[in-house]
Amino acid sequence: MTMTMKRIHIGNVGDIAEKRARVVRIGELEIAIFKMTGGELKAIENRCPHKGGKLSEGIVCDHHVFCPLHDWKISLRDGLAQAPDEGCVTTFPIEIDAASGELWLSLPEESTIAS
């Protein structure tokens, strides 16, 4: 079975400062968009698997974000908590239109619940 994906426009690459995060809410889903050094973007669920801390408020180091509540280290590449902690968050594909700088997030159809 093929999962249907929906592309959602979430702004412009210039809306997010380097080494900062921006939160996007789509229905009940909250996603943190991180702009890494050099401009690479990562999109993950904005909720630590431990106690629900807002990952967008955490410190980013390399390709990880540290939860602001209990310092869990979460990979921005695959959403996995790093040992000895266990758990994961959802990651999302993000695209940048090279000509305009517009940002597009890809979500499975069932995640795009209207609020």
Secondary structure as the mmCIF struct_conf table of DSSP 4:
data_model
#
loop_
_struct_conf.conf_type_id
_struct_conf.id
_struct_conf.beg_label_comp_id
_struct_conf.beg_label_asym_id
_struct_conf.beg_label_seq_id
_struct_conf.end_label_comp_id
_struct_conf.end_label_asym_id
_struct_conf.end_label_seq_id
HELX_LH_PP_P HELX_LH_PP_P1 THR A 2 THR A 4
STRN STRN1 MET A 5 ASN A 12
HELX_RH_3T_P HELX_RH_3T_P1 VAL A 13 ASP A 15
BEND BEND1 ILE A 16 ILE A 16
TURN_TY1_P TURN_TY1_P1 GLU A 18 LYS A 19
STRN STRN2 ARG A 20 ILE A 26
TURN_TY1_P TURN_TY1_P2 GLY A 27 GLU A 28
STRN STRN3 LEU A 29 LYS A 35
TURN_TY1_P TURN_TY1_P3 THR A 37 GLY A 38
BEND BEND2 GLY A 39 GLY A 39
STRN STRN4 LEU A 41 GLU A 45
BEND BEND3 ASN A 46 ARG A 47
TURN_TY1_P TURN_TY1_P4 PRO A 49 LYS A 51
HELX_RH_3T_P HELX_RH_3T_P2 LEU A 55 GLU A 57
BEND BEND4 GLY A 58 GLY A 58
STRN STRN5 ILE A 59 CYS A 61
TURN_TY1_P TURN_TY1_P5 ASP A 62 HIS A 63
STRN STRN6 HIS A 64 PHE A 66
TURN_TY1_P TURN_TY1_P6 PRO A 68 HIS A 70
STRN STRN7 LYS A 73 SER A 75
TURN_TY1_P TURN_TY1_P7 LEU A 76 ASP A 78
STRN STRN8 LEU A 80 ALA A 81
HELX_LH_PP_P HELX_LH_PP_P2 GLN A 82 GLN A 82
TURN_TY1_P TURN_TY1_P8 ALA A 83 PRO A 84
BEND BEND5 ASP A 85 ASP A 85
STRN STRN9 CYS A 88 CYS A 88
STRN STRN10 THR A 91 PHE A 92
STRN STRN11 ILE A 94 ILE A 96
TURN_TY1_P TURN_TY1_P9 ALA A 98 SER A 100
STRN STRN12 GLU A 102 PRO A 108
HELX_RH_3T_P HELX_RH_3T_P3 GLU A 109 SER A 111
#
